[in-house]
Amino acid sequence: MQFIIYILVYPFLWMISILPFRLLYAFSDFLYLWIYRIFGYRKSVVKSNLKLVFPDKSDKEITSITNKFYHHLCDMIVEAIKSLTISEKEMKKRFTFANVEVLQKLEKEGKSVALMCAHYGSWEWIFILQSYIHNKGYAVYKRLENKYFDRLIKGIRAKYNSELITTKETIPTLIRAKVKKETFICGFVSDQSAKPYKALHWGEFMGYKVPMHTGAEMLAKRIDLAVVFFRVKRLKRGFYETTFETITENPKEFENYEITDQFFRLVEKQIYEAPEFYLWTHKRWKHKDDSPENYDVVKK
């Protein structure tokens, strides 16, 4: 059944991917009408999140942000599909780096990097970064249920010397690379809602205490990785610029969870500047009324 679904859907995705960008974004506008205007995909979740973290904004302002968010969400969907056939030259033109020398410097020093980001702006085309550095690239992801689409996604990333690894594969893969004295860069999208019974840390995010993922920080301390945050700015439709900011080159000098908290302060800054580019469909604050004391978590 998985293969049947794949062979039925893949040709449709491929046809979308070869559209020129003008038609691609026309399709995105059509998709917006269906996802937001007709089906209202997670509209209540989006508006609830926005009202929660922006209590001073009027209903009109919330509606405006919601509208812009869904337009951007649909653009990200078609841009992800475009990854099937987009050329390296075209991707470099559309996804640029303001200060890639930050990573190049760490690379020359033989330092491996934990690259942290949030579900903000665009992260689909960040893999073109491997065209500017020599280190092996890894990215932590959740494996797709359909093994054929999972293989397809991993193949796309592999074109740029990047490899997708699951959460369970992360520690052994990176430790193995460290033992072999290989330098690498590993990407972590670290703003997801952690399961409260597994969360080692609850911290402030947009005014509320929530469980947080701390894997990037803990790995950085365990195998001595520099921690770098990447901020994505949407310049105009289909064009993005990434800026790198080193949080630390010596993670062991930080108290536990201090790096994680600093990461979330940087994420908040992005959201306050342009909230429409954050992924509001996540139920990020679903545990805000809970308490870490209700869970028996072993601290490490």
Residue pairs with C-beta under 8 A, 6 or more apart in sequence:
2 145
2 146
2 147
2 148
3 148
5 146
6 146
6 148
6 149
6 152
9 149
10 152
13 81
13 84
14 84
14 85
16 24
16 27
16 78
16 81
16 82
17 81
17 82
17 83
17 84
17 85
17 86
18 85
19 27
21 82
21 238
24 78
24 82
25 75
25 78
25 237
25 238
27 78
28 71
28 74
28 75
28 77
28 78
29 71
29 74
31 74
31 77
31 78
32 70
32 71
32 74
35 41
35 70
35 73
35 74
36 43
36 67
36 70
36 74
41 281
42 281
43 66
45 280
45 281
45 282
45 283
46 66
46 69
46 70
46 280
46 281
47 62
47 63
47 66
49 280
49 282
49 283
49 284
49 285
50 57
50 62
50 65
50 66
50 275
50 280
51 57
51 62
52 206
52 208
52 285
52 288
53 206
53 207
53 208
53 271
53 285
54 61
54 62
54 65
54 275
57 65
65 275
65 276
66 280
68 276
69 275
69 276
69 277
69 278
69 280
72 234
72 276
72 277
73 279
73 281
75 237
75 238
76 122
76 124
79 122
79 124
79 125
79 238
80 124
83 124
83 125
83 156
84 152
84 156
88 128
88 131
88 160
91 125
91 128
92 128
92 131
94 125
94 238
94 239
94 240
95 122
95 125
95 126
95 128
95 239
95 240
95 242
96 239
96 240
96 241
96 242
97 129
97 132
97 241
97 242
97 243
97 244
98 241
98 242
98 243
98 244
99 243
99 244
100 129
100 132
100 133
100 244
102 228
102 244
102 245
102 246
103 113
103 129
103 132
103 133
103 185
103 228
103 244
104 132
104 133
106 113
106 226
106 228
106 246
106 249
107 133
107 134
107 135
107 183
110 183
111 183
111 225
111 226
111 249
112 135
112 174
112 177
112 178
112 183
112 184
112 185
112 186
112 223
112 224
112 225
112 226
113 135
113 184
113 185
113 186
113 225
113 226
113 227
113 228
114 186
114 188
114 216
114 217
114 219
114 220
114 225
114 226
114 227
114 228
115 185
115 186
115 187
115 188
115 228
115 229
115 230
116 187
116 188
116 190
116 216
116 227
116 228
116 229
116 230
116 247
116 263
117 123
117 126
117 187
117 188
117 189
117 190
117 229
117 230
117 232
118 189
118 190
118 191
118 267
118 270
118 278
119 189
119 191
119 192
119 278
119 279
119 282
120 191
120 231
120 232
120 267
120 270
120 271
120 277
120 278
120 279
121 231
121 232
121 233
121 234
121 240
121 270
121 277
122 232
122 234
122 240
123 189
123 232
125 240
126 187
126 230
126 232
126 242
127 137
127 139
127 156
127 157
127 160
127 162
128 160
129 137
129 160
129 185
129 242
130 137
130 160
130 161
130 162
131 160
133 185
135 183
135 184
135 185
136 161
136 163
136 177
136 182
136 183
136 184
136 185
137 160
137 161
137 162
137 163
137 184
137 185
137 186
137 187
138 162
138 163
138 164
138 165
138 170
138 173
138 174
138 184
138 185
138 186
138 187
139 157
139 162
139 163
139 164
139 165
139 186
139 187
140 164
140 165
140 166
140 167
140 170
140 186
140 187
140 188
140 189
140 215
141 164
141 165
141 166
142 166
142 167
143 150
143 166
144 150
144 153
153 164
154 163
154 164
157 163
157 164
165 173
167 215
170 186
170 215
170 219
171 219
174 184
174 186
174 219
174 223
175 223
177 184
178 223
186 219
186 225
188 215
188 216
190 212
190 213
190 215
190 216
190 260
190 263
191 205
191 213
191 264
191 267
191 284
192 213
192 282
192 284
193 210
193 211
193 282
193 283
193 284
193 285
193 286
193 287
194 211
194 212
194 213
195 211
196 211
196 287
196 290
196 292
196 294
196 295
197 295
197 296
197 297
198 211
198 297
199 211
199 212
199 213
199 214
199 292
199 295
199 297
200 214
200 257
200 297
200 299
200 300
201 211
201 212
201 214
201 256
201 257
201 260
202 209
202 210
202 211
202 212
202 292
203 209
203 210
203 212
203 257
203 260
203 261
203 264
204 261
204 264
205 212
205 264
205 267
205 268
205 284
205 285
206 268
206 271
206 285
208 285
208 288
209 288
210 284
210 285
210 287
210 288
211 287
211 292
212 257
212 260
212 264
213 260
214 257
214 260
216 227
216 259
216 260
216 263
217 227
217 251
217 254
217 256
217 257
217 259
217 260
217 263
218 300
219 225
220 226
220 227
220 251
220 259
221 251
221 252
221 254
224 251
224 252
225 251
226 246
226 248
226 249
226 251
227 246
227 247
227 248
227 251
227 259
227 263
228 244
228 245
228 246
228 247
229 244
229 245
229 246
229 247
229 263
229 266
230 242
230 243
230 244
230 245
231 242
231 243
231 244
231 245
231 266
231 270
232 240
232 241
232 242
232 277
233 240
233 241
233 242
233 243
234 240
234 274
234 277
235 241
245 266
247 259
247 262
247 263
247 266
248 254
248 259
251 259
270 277
270 278
271 278
